[in-house]
Amino acid sequence: MLARPLLRASRFALRCYATDTATAPPLLLKIRKDMKTAMQNKDSNRLSVLRGILAQTLNASKTTSPINTDIQMLALLRKSASAGRAASEEFKGAGRQDLADKEDLQVKIMEEYAGCVETMGEEEVRGAVQGVVDALTSEGGKVQMGEVLKRVFAPDVLGGKPVEKAEVAAIVKQLLAKP
């Protein structure tokens, strides 16, 4: 008599959740694999850079905008590299060449991984943006940057393609500045 209620209670406590787990970006998988290699080779500079990158991705995963794509990883790497360059300049200004050299080496490693991400070429992006601008001008009315960007990032134009939004915005600004 006692076993029966326990069985029923445990049935309600067991729930099956079926959610899709997001796969990690290929660059993140490469960084994890390279971290193991750096540990085996006792490459302390590369290991510290890779640990820092993984820590930043872990911190980003706990925010509202986790890193899910290689483009987001690229943005994180470029941000870290620019911070490293600024730190290197500060060290050079303070007369600490040893620390500046260390930062330069770390920036070089970050840029090496940033170079692994393939993005669309500037000419491809420029062609797509020019097509959208031409379509908007043929419809008539004033062509505004926000409308162009909205149409450029639509799924049928550049929606899922690897491209940096800042670069696209700069190209749109250039094309709209031309008379």
Order of alpha helices (4+ residues) and beta strands (2+ residues): alpha-alpha-alpha-alpha-alpha-alpha-alpha-alpha
